[in-house]
């Protein structure tokens, strides 16, 4: 939870960080896209790390590294070194996130996982409502370096807590929670419609969600010309929309099938697509509202897709989690990088992304059946 809060809270700092290193908006967004790609490939590597040291130790070590890397970001002056360190932070966080996802799924049933995943993520988003405002205020008052130092402190504390809890468990218990790597599992999972369909649906959602979310802070700061504090306030509003969707999805998860939740998410995205088309004609405020509507669909797409994808046998679960995380991150990263590097974020072409994502989700549901 602390790690998610840290990364989500960085958004209000991005415009100031980009300016301090003389990095253009498009280049910075492309850099974020590259970081998502690093996150994606680290999902695959994490299979071997988790099997080697266990999910608890993997999570704690990732927290410690994030603390050290954040301090390093505050000290360096070279933009190339900054980019490399930022990329490494996403890569290490990827391993910790997969370890956490695996531990949760192994400890719960399918329905319970979807509910807890949605509500836990919703709880993070609730806390995150205030975090962009706090981060923006700290950045405006003291600079982004002080803000980043303050934001990463809970991550290090979380790492210490996880390490202490992990050491209290007998080594055999930790080892029993993971399975030896099963190299045939990769091929097996990719031939299972019950795994492939939710994985591709979640990936299709990222086509719109990720580039629009990455663009939002720059849209607020540079096109709407809001102050850092106001940027944080609007980002808090977008976080509220995501949290609301997650809590509603978590409540409905034991009652509705995953397909119904995904269809609801697709309809919310379509509403965002229509709003975004009007935004292109009516101005930046409508475009901001459309982006927030698209973000609200997150809770209805990702938790049920994650639960269905990780419903594989325990022998294949770590691998299933890694592939699911890899596909989401690689699509998100490439989408952000392509939109940022091509300049689509500054044109009306970006308005088609939500409609494209919805069309892809509908096609996957129609073509791939259990």
Secondary structure in CASP SS format (residue, H / E / C, confidence):
PFRMAT SS
TARGET T0000
AUTHOR 0000-0000-0000
METHOD secondary structure of the structure
MODEL  1
X C 1.00
X H 1.00
X H 1.00
X H 1.00
X H 1.00
X H 1.00
X H 1.00
X H 1.00
X H 1.00
X C 1.00
X H 1.00
X H 1.00
X H 1.00
X H 1.00
X H 1.00
X H 1.00
X H 1.00
X H 1.00
X H 1.00
X H 1.00
X C 1.00
X C 1.00
X C 1.00
X C 1.00
X H 1.00
X H 1.00
X H 1.00
X H 1.00
X H 1.00
X H 1.00
X H 1.00
X H 1.00
X H 1.00
X H 1.00
X H 1.00
X H 1.00
X H 1.00
X H 1.00
X H 1.00
X H 1.00
X H 1.00
X H 1.00
X H 1.00
X H 1.00
X H 1.00
X H 1.00
X H 1.00
X H 1.00
X H 1.00
X H 1.00
X H 1.00
X H 1.00
X H 1.00
X C 1.00
X H 1.00
X H 1.00
X H 1.00
X H 1.00
X H 1.00
X H 1.00
X H 1.00
X H 1.00
X H 1.00
X H 1.00
X H 1.00
X H 1.00
X H 1.00
X H 1.00
X H 1.00
X H 1.00
X H 1.00
X H 1.00
X H 1.00
X H 1.00
X H 1.00
X C 1.00
X C 1.00
X C 1.00
X H 1.00
X H 1.00
X H 1.00
X H 1.00
X H 1.00
X H 1.00
X H 1.00
X H 1.00
X H 1.00
X H 1.00
X H 1.00
X H 1.00
X H 1.00
X H 1.00
X H 1.00
X H 1.00
X H 1.00
X H 1.00
X H 1.00
X H 1.00
X H 1.00
X H 1.00
X H 1.00
X H 1.00
X H 1.00
X H 1.00
X H 1.00
X H 1.00
X C 1.00
X C 1.00
X C 1.00
X H 1.00
X H 1.00
X H 1.00
X H 1.00
X H 1.00
X H 1.00
X H 1.00
X H 1.00
X H 1.00
X H 1.00
X H 1.00
X H 1.00
X H 1.00
X H 1.00
X H 1.00
X H 1.00
X H 1.00
X H 1.00
X H 1.00
X H 1.00
X H 1.00
X H 1.00
X H 1.00
X H 1.00
X H 1.00
X H 1.00
X H 1.00
X H 1.00
X H 1.00
X H 1.00
X H 1.00
X H 1.00
X H 1.00
X C 1.00
X H 1.00
X H 1.00
X H 1.00
X H 1.00
X H 1.00
X H 1.00
X H 1.00
X H 1.00
X H 1.00
X H 1.00
X H 1.00
X H 1.00
X H 1.00
X H 1.00
X H 1.00
X H 1.00
X H 1.00
X H 1.00
X H 1.00
X H 1.00
X H 1.00
X H 1.00
X H 1.00
X H 1.00
X H 1.00
X C 1.00
X C 1.00
X H 1.00
X H 1.00
X H 1.00
X H 1.00
X H 1.00
X H 1.00
X C 1.00
X C 1.00
X C 1.00
X C 1.00
X C 1.00
X C 1.00
X C 1.00
X H 1.00
X H 1.00
X H 1.00
X H 1.00
X H 1.00
X H 1.00
X H 1.00
X C 1.00
X C 1.00
X H 1.00
X H 1.00
X H 1.00
X H 1.00
X H 1.00
X H 1.00
X H 1.00
X H 1.00
X H 1.00
X H 1.00
X H 1.00
X H 1.00
X H 1.00
X H 1.00
X H 1.00
X H 1.00
X H 1.00
X H 1.00
X H 1.00
X H 1.00
X H 1.00
X H 1.00
X H 1.00
X H 1.00
X H 1.00
X H 1.00
X H 1.00
X H 1.00
X H 1.00
X H 1.00
X H 1.00
X C 1.00
X C 1.00
X C 1.00
X C 1.00
X H 1.00
X H 1.00
X H 1.00
X H 1.00
X H 1.00
X H 1.00
X H 1.00
X H 1.00
X H 1.00
X H 1.00
X H 1.00
X H 1.00
X H 1.00
X H 1.00
X H 1.00
X H 1.00
X H 1.00
X H 1.00
X H 1.00
X H 1.00
X H 1.00
X H 1.00
X H 1.00
X H 1.00
X H 1.00
X H 1.00
X C 1.00
X C 1.00
X C 1.00
X C 1.00
X H 1.00
X H 1.00
X H 1.00
X H 1.00
X H 1.00
X H 1.00
X H 1.00
X H 1.00
X H 1.00
X H 1.00
X H 1.00
X H 1.00
X H 1.00
X H 1.00
X H 1.00
X H 1.00
X H 1.00
X H 1.00
X H 1.00
X H 1.00
X H 1.00
X H 1.00
X H 1.00
X H 1.00
X H 1.00
X C 1.00
X H 1.00
X H 1.00
X H 1.00
X H 1.00
X H 1.00
X H 1.00
X H 1.00
X H 1.00
X H 1.00
X H 1.00
X H 1.00
X H 1.00
X H 1.00
X C 1.00
X H 1.00
X H 1.00
X H 1.00
X H 1.00
X H 1.00
X H 1.00
X H 1.00
X H 1.00
X H 1.00
X H 1.00
X H 1.00
X H 1.00
X C 1.00
X C 1.00
X C 1.00
X C 1.00
X H 1.00
X H 1.00
X H 1.00
X H 1.00
X H 1.00
X H 1.00
X H 1.00
X H 1.00
X H 1.00
X H 1.00
X H 1.00
X H 1.00
X H 1.00
X H 1.00
X H 1.00
X H 1.00
X H 1.00
X H 1.00
X H 1.00
X H 1.00
X H 1.00
X H 1.00
X H 1.00
X H 1.00
X H 1.00
X H 1.00
X H 1.00
X H 1.00
X H 1.00
X C 1.00
X H 1.00
X H 1.00
X H 1.00
X C 1.00
X H 1.00
X H 1.00
X H 1.00
X H 1.00
X H 1.00
X H 1.00
X H 1.00
X H 1.00
X H 1.00
X H 1.00
X H 1.00
X H 1.00
X H 1.00
X H 1.00
X H 1.00
X H 1.00
X H 1.00
X H 1.00
X H 1.00
X H 1.00
X C 1.00
X C 1.00
X C 1.00
END
